[in-house]
Amino acid sequence: MANQEATLNNEGIETPQDPMVRSFRFWMLIPVLILLAAFVLDKQLFIWRFPDYFLRTASYLSYEHKIELMEQLEAELSLPIEQRGRIAVMFGNSRTTSFSNDYIESRFPGWKLYNFSVPGGTSDYFYYLMQQFEERNIRPDFVFFAVTPQGLNATPSIAMDEVMLNGLPADFMFENAMQYSPGDISNYVAKRLFWNYQYRPKLPVILERLEHNSRGARQFRIFVSENLNAMHVNRGSVPYSDFSDIPQDEDFLRRTAEGTWRDFLNPFHLNEGQVYFMREMVAAAERLQIPNAMVWVKVGSHLREFKATRVVQTTPTGQELTIRDIFTPIVLEIVRENSHTAFLDMNYTDAISCDRFYDSSHLAGVCFPEFTDYLFSHIESRL
């Protein structure tokens, strides 16, 4: 009889166990339903203009604009060189966002700059863009890559995930998953799925922007509009409006240098994934036969001193290494491997004499004409 009952069960005849199975399946669905509800509710704060009340940065605009900028670059490069002139491209970070196209086109007639710099720009993002150049056969006349030790540190105190979240699509991330840590991947998935986790709205910020008939939100909206318009007009750059000299507060510059050191450079452990991307971005330019250069943009004297004198690693043989000791050989090795590239060290050479800074990391507007001259004079020496 037991055998017959088992056979009947296998044939699908309802037994007392079936309601239990259905109940189990129902309870298993509950976490899925909760996750789905959380996903939908998470997006409610991003409807209409409510983000203006809690976003504390508009850096996402820079990444979004680069999609349009690439279309513009591709269209212009399709024109005869007599009609379009020569085109240089900058892949960089916040230190390279503020070039003036008016200055470039008056000082170096026949040249234009397309600026793909983004806040926190790192070599994985530059490699992703170079992949797009290869797929679409985009060949500007020259490419600059702004390189920095900060982008090669695997253990910064403040996460440098802005590029991943705003600039890199999921297919690129998972195609190159071996170059990222498991923590990077899980962070990417969580913040891409749940925007509140990424942007973390703060109630004090919301309340402040609600004051005086939402004056703070309106000011943020104007700031966003002005920056977006500047990027459209200046092909990705947001040029400084003030090129006058500025006083230098040495105490402030040292404090900001210590802050940068603490937040991004100490402890320092080499991120091999970012080294891989640095090699690949230059290799992509090599395959396209685009003359290019890696630029170590000048930083303030205190930060230069820290990078050249503070020991961050000791080798098994007892050799003490600074960040400069670690970073420079990597870049020079890439130069040796590629015939179309060069290394422009603006920190430990006499590249430019201007030494004015807004903080320890960012050249003041008064230095950008000389900075521009330095870069475009290098181009002219190569072509």
C-alpha positions as CSV (number, residue, x, y, z in Angstrom):
1,M,0.0,0.0,0.0
2,A,2.9,2.3,0.9
3,N,4.4,1.7,-2.5
4,Q,1.1,2.4,-4.3
5,E,0.8,5.7,-2.2
6,A,4.2,6.8,-3.3
7,T,3.4,6.1,-6.9
8,L,0.2,8.2,-6.6
9,N,2.2,11.0,-5.1
10,N,4.7,10.9,-8.0
11,E,1.7,11.1,-10.4
12,G,0.7,14.4,-8.9
13,I,-2.3,13.4,-6.7
14,E,-2.6,15.9,-3.8
15,T,-1.3,14.6,-0.5
16,P,-1.1,16.3,2.9
17,Q,2.5,17.4,2.1
18,D,1.4,19.6,-0.9
19,P,0.0,22.6,1.1
20,M,3.3,22.6,3.1
21,V,5.3,22.8,-0.1
22,R,3.1,25.6,-1.4
23,S,3.5,27.4,2.0
24,F,7.3,27.0,1.8
25,R,7.4,28.5,-1.7
26,F,5.3,31.4,-0.6
27,W,7.6,32.2,2.3
28,M,10.6,31.9,-0.1
29,L,9.0,34.6,-2.2
30,I,8.9,37.2,0.6
31,P,12.6,38.2,0.4
32,V,12.2,38.7,-3.3
33,L,9.1,40.9,-2.9
34,I,10.8,42.9,-0.2
35,L,13.8,43.5,-2.4
36,L,11.6,44.5,-5.3
37,A,9.6,46.9,-3.1
38,A,12.9,48.4,-1.8
39,F,14.1,48.8,-5.3
40,V,11.0,50.7,-6.4
41,L,10.8,52.9,-3.2
42,D,14.5,53.7,-3.6
43,K,13.8,55.5,-6.9
44,Q,11.1,57.7,-5.6
45,L,13.6,60.3,-4.3
46,F,14.9,60.7,-7.8
47,I,11.6,61.7,-9.4
48,W,11.1,65.3,-10.8
49,R,13.5,67.8,-9.2
50,F,13.8,66.4,-5.7
51,P,17.5,65.5,-6.2
52,D,18.2,69.2,-6.2
53,Y,17.4,69.1,-2.5
54,F,20.0,66.6,-1.4
55,L,22.7,66.1,-4.1
56,R,26.0,67.6,-2.9
57,T,27.9,67.3,-6.2
58,A,27.1,67.7,-9.8
59,S,30.0,65.6,-11.0
60,Y,27.7,63.0,-12.6
61,L,27.0,65.7,-15.3
62,S,30.6,65.5,-16.4
63,Y,30.3,61.7,-17.1
64,E,26.9,62.1,-18.8
65,H,28.3,64.9,-21.0
66,K,31.2,62.7,-22.2
67,I,28.8,60.5,-24.1
68,E,27.6,63.5,-26.2
69,L,31.2,64.8,-26.5
70,M,32.3,61.6,-28.1
71,E,29.6,61.9,-30.7
72,Q,30.7,65.4,-31.4
73,L,34.3,64.4,-31.7
74,E,33.5,61.5,-34.0
75,A,31.5,63.8,-36.3
76,E,34.2,66.5,-36.4
77,L,37.0,63.9,-37.1
78,S,35.0,62.7,-40.1
79,L,35.6,66.1,-41.8
80,P,38.7,66.8,-43.9
81,I,41.6,68.1,-41.8
82,E,41.6,71.3,-43.8
83,Q,38.1,72.0,-42.6
84,R,38.4,70.8,-39.0
85,G,42.0,71.6,-38.1
86,R,44.0,69.4,-35.6
87,I,42.4,67.9,-32.5
88,A,43.9,67.0,-29.2
89,V,42.1,65.0,-26.5
90,M,42.6,65.2,-22.8
91,F,41.7,62.2,-20.5
92,G,42.1,63.6,-17.0
93,N,40.7,64.5,-13.7
94,S,39.7,67.6,-11.7
95,R,43.3,68.9,-12.2
96,T,42.8,69.1,-16.0
97,T,39.2,70.3,-16.4
98,S,39.8,74.0,-16.8
99,F,41.6,74.7,-20.0
100,S,40.4,77.7,-22.1
101,N,39.6,76.8,-25.7
102,D,39.7,80.5,-26.6
103,Y,43.3,80.7,-25.3
104,I,44.3,77.5,-27.1
105,E,42.8,78.6,-30.5
106,S,44.5,82.0,-30.3
107,R,47.8,80.8,-29.0
108,F,48.0,77.7,-31.2
109,P,46.0,78.4,-34.4
110,G,44.5,75.3,-36.0
111,W,44.3,73.3,-32.8
112,K,41.2,72.4,-30.7
113,L,40.9,70.5,-27.4
114,Y,38.3,68.0,-26.6
115,N,38.4,67.5,-22.8
116,F,37.2,64.1,-21.4
117,S,38.4,64.9,-17.9
118,V,36.1,63.9,-15.1
119,P,36.3,64.3,-11.3
120,G,38.4,61.4,-10.0
121,G,39.3,60.2,-13.4
122,T,41.4,57.0,-13.3
123,S,43.0,54.7,-15.9
124,D,40.1,52.2,-16.0
125,Y,37.8,55.0,-17.2
126,F,40.4,56.2,-19.8
127,Y,40.8,52.6,-21.0
128,Y,37.0,52.3,-21.4
129,L,37.0,55.4,-23.5
130,M,39.9,54.2,-25.6
131,Q,38.0,51.0,-26.2
132,Q,35.2,53.2,-27.6
133,F,37.7,55.0,-29.8
134,E,38.9,51.7,-31.2
135,E,35.4,50.4,-31.9
136,R,34.5,53.6,-33.7
137,N,37.9,54.2,-35.2
138,I,38.2,57.6,-33.6
139,R,41.7,58.9,-34.2
140,P,42.4,62.4,-32.8
141,D,45.8,64.0,-33.6
142,F,47.1,63.7,-30.1
143,V,46.0,62.3,-26.7
144,F,47.0,63.2,-23.2
145,F,46.4,60.9,-20.3
146,A,46.6,62.6,-16.8
147,V,48.2,60.0,-14.5
148,T,48.5,60.2,-10.7
149,P,49.6,57.9,-7.8
150,Q,46.2,58.4,-6.1
151,G,44.6,56.4,-8.9
152,L,47.0,53.5,-8.2
153,N,46.4,53.1,-4.5
154,A,44.3,50.1,-3.6
155,T,43.8,51.3,0.0
156,P,42.7,54.9,0.1
157,S,40.8,56.0,3.3
158,I,38.1,57.6,1.1
159,A,36.7,55.3,-1.6
160,M,37.5,56.5,-5.1
161,D,34.4,54.8,-6.6
162,E,33.0,57.8,-8.5
163,V,34.4,56.6,-11.8
164,M,33.0,53.1,-11.5
165,L,29.6,54.3,-10.5
166,N,29.1,57.2,-13.0
167,G,31.4,56.3,-15.9
168,L,31.7,52.5,-16.3
169,P,28.9,50.3,-17.7
170,A,28.1,46.9,-16.2
171,D,29.4,45.0,-19.2
172,F,32.9,46.7,-18.8
173,M,32.9,46.0,-15.1
174,F,32.2,42.3,-15.4
175,E,34.4,41.8,-18.5
176,N,37.2,43.2,-16.4
177,A,36.1,41.8,-13.0
178,M,39.4,40.1,-12.4
179,Q,41.1,43.6,-12.2
180,Y,38.8,44.6,-9.3
181,S,38.5,43.4,-5.8
182,P,35.4,41.5,-4.6
183,G,34.6,44.6,-2.5
184,D,34.7,46.8,-5.6
185,I,32.3,44.6,-7.5
186,S,29.8,44.2,-4.6
187,N,30.0,48.0,-3.9
188,Y,29.3,48.7,-7.6
189,V,26.3,46.3,-7.7
190,A,24.8,47.6,-4.5
191,K,25.1,51.3,-5.4
192,R,24.0,50.9,-9.0
193,L,20.8,49.1,-7.7
194,F,20.1,51.4,-4.8
195,W,20.7,55.0,-5.5
196,N,20.0,56.1,-2.0
197,Y,23.0,54.0,-0.9
198,Q,25.1,55.7,-3.5
199,Y,24.0,59.4,-2.9
200,R,23.0,59.0,0.8
201,P,20.6,62.0,1.2
202,K,21.1,63.9,4.4
203,L,18.1,65.4,6.2
204,P,20.1,68.5,7.3
205,V,20.9,69.2,3.6
206,I,17.3,68.8,2.6
207,L,16.0,71.1,5.3
208,E,18.6,73.7,4.5
209,R,17.7,73.8,0.8
210,L,14.0,74.0,1.7
211,E,14.6,77.2,3.6
212,H,13.6,80.6,2.1
213,N,11.3,79.1,-0.4
214,S,13.8,76.5,-1.6
215,R,16.5,79.0,-2.3
216,G,19.3,76.4,-1.8
217,A,17.7,74.0,-4.3
218,R,17.3,76.8,-6.9
219,Q,21.0,77.8,-6.4
220,F,22.1,74.2,-6.9
221,R,19.9,74.0,-10.1
222,I,21.6,77.2,-11.4
223,F,25.0,75.7,-10.6
224,V,24.2,72.5,-12.5
225,S,22.8,74.5,-15.5
226,E,25.9,76.8,-15.7
227,N,28.3,73.9,-15.5
228,L,26.5,71.9,-18.2
229,N,26.4,74.9,-20.5
230,A,30.1,75.5,-19.9
231,M,30.9,71.9,-20.9
232,H,28.8,72.2,-24.0
233,V,30.4,75.5,-25.1
234,N,34.0,74.5,-24.2
235,R,34.0,70.9,-25.5
236,G,34.2,69.3,-22.0
237,S,36.2,72.0,-20.2
238,V,35.0,74.3,-17.5
239,P,37.5,77.2,-17.8
240,Y,38.4,79.5,-14.9
241,S,37.0,83.0,-15.3
242,D,39.7,84.5,-13.1
243,F,43.4,84.4,-14.3
244,S,44.7,86.9,-11.8
245,D,47.4,86.0,-9.3
246,I,46.2,84.8,-5.8
247,P,47.9,85.0,-2.4
248,Q,49.2,81.7,-1.1
249,D,48.4,80.7,2.5
250,E,51.2,78.2,3.3
251,D,49.5,76.9,6.4
252,F,46.3,76.1,4.4
253,L,48.3,74.5,1.6
254,R,50.1,72.3,4.1
255,R,46.9,71.3,5.8
256,T,45.3,70.3,2.5
257,A,48.4,68.4,1.5
258,E,48.2,66.5,4.8
259,G,44.5,65.8,4.1
260,T,45.2,64.5,0.7
261,W,48.0,62.3,2.0
262,R,45.8,60.9,4.8
263,D,42.7,60.4,2.6
264,F,44.2,59.0,-0.6
265,L,47.9,58.0,-0.2
266,N,48.5,56.5,3.2
267,P,48.6,53.6,3.6
268,F,49.7,52.9,0.0
269,H,49.4,49.5,-1.6
270,L,49.7,49.3,-5.4
271,N,46.5,48.5,-7.2
272,E,47.6,46.1,-9.9
273,G,44.3,46.3,-11.7
274,Q,44.7,50.1,-12.2
275,V,48.3,49.4,-13.4
276,Y,46.8,47.0,-15.9
277,F,44.3,49.6,-17.2
278,M,47.1,52.2,-17.5
279,R,49.0,49.8,-19.7
280,E,46.0,49.0,-21.8
281,M,44.9,52.6,-22.4
282,V,48.3,53.4,-23.8
283,A,48.3,50.1,-25.8
284,A,45.0,51.1,-27.3
285,A,46.4,54.4,-28.4
286,E,49.4,52.6,-29.8
287,R,47.1,50.3,-31.9
288,L,45.4,53.3,-33.3
289,Q,48.8,54.9,-33.9
290,I,47.8,58.1,-32.0
291,P,50.7,60.0,-30.6
292,N,50.1,60.4,-26.9
293,A,51.7,61.4,-23.5
294,M,51.1,60.6,-19.9
295,V,51.1,63.8,-17.8
296,W,51.8,63.9,-14.1
297,V,50.1,67.2,-13.4
298,K,51.9,69.5,-11.0
299,V,50.7,69.6,-7.4
300,G,51.6,71.9,-4.5
301,S,55.1,71.9,-3.0
302,H,54.1,70.2,0.2
303,L,52.4,67.3,-1.5
304,R,55.4,67.0,-3.9
305,E,57.6,66.8,-0.8
306,F,55.5,64.1,0.8
307,K,55.5,61.9,-2.3
308,A,59.2,62.2,-2.7
309,T,60.3,61.8,0.9
310,R,57.8,59.9,3.0
311,V,58.4,56.1,3.1
312,V,55.3,54.0,2.3
313,Q,56.8,50.6,1.6
314,T,59.9,48.6,2.6
315,T,61.1,45.8,0.2
316,P,62.2,42.4,1.5
317,T,65.7,43.6,1.0
318,G,65.2,46.5,3.3
319,Q,64.9,49.2,0.6
320,E,62.6,52.0,1.6
321,L,60.3,53.3,-1.1
322,T,58.4,56.6,-1.5
323,I,55.4,57.0,-3.7
324,R,57.6,58.7,-6.3
325,D,59.9,55.6,-6.2
326,I,57.0,53.3,-6.9
327,F,55.1,55.4,-9.4
328,T,57.7,56.7,-11.8
329,P,59.2,53.3,-12.8
330,I,55.8,52.0,-13.7
331,V,55.1,54.9,-16.1
332,L,58.6,54.8,-17.6
333,E,58.2,51.1,-18.2
334,I,55.0,51.7,-20.2
335,V,56.9,54.4,-22.2
336,R,59.6,51.8,-23.1
337,E,56.9,49.3,-24.2
338,N,55.1,51.8,-26.6
339,S,56.7,53.9,-29.3
340,H,54.0,56.5,-29.6
341,T,53.9,57.7,-25.9
342,A,56.0,59.9,-23.6
343,F,56.0,60.8,-19.9
344,L,55.6,64.5,-18.9
345,D,56.6,64.8,-15.3
346,M,55.5,68.3,-14.2
347,N,56.4,67.7,-10.5
348,Y,60.1,67.0,-10.3
349,T,61.2,68.9,-13.4
350,D,61.1,72.6,-14.4
351,A,58.2,71.9,-16.7
352,I,56.4,75.1,-15.7
353,S,57.5,77.9,-13.3
354,C,54.0,78.9,-12.1
355,D,53.5,77.6,-8.6
356,R,50.2,79.0,-7.5
357,F,47.5,76.7,-6.2
358,Y,43.9,76.8,-4.9
359,D,44.7,73.9,-2.6
360,S,47.5,71.3,-2.5
361,S,46.3,69.5,-5.6
362,H,44.9,72.1,-8.0
363,L,46.8,74.7,-10.0
364,A,45.3,78.2,-9.8
365,G,43.8,79.7,-12.9
366,V,46.8,82.0,-13.3
367,C,48.9,79.0,-14.1
368,F,46.7,77.5,-16.9
369,P,48.1,79.6,-19.7
370,E,51.6,78.3,-19.0
371,F,50.2,74.8,-18.4
372,T,48.5,75.0,-21.8
373,D,51.7,76.3,-23.5
374,Y,53.7,73.4,-22.0
375,L,51.3,70.7,-23.3
376,F,50.8,72.1,-26.8
377,S,54.5,72.9,-27.2
378,H,55.1,69.2,-26.5
379,I,52.6,68.3,-29.2
380,E,54.4,70.5,-31.7
381,S,57.7,69.0,-30.8
382,R,56.3,65.5,-31.6
383,L,54.4,66.1,-34.8
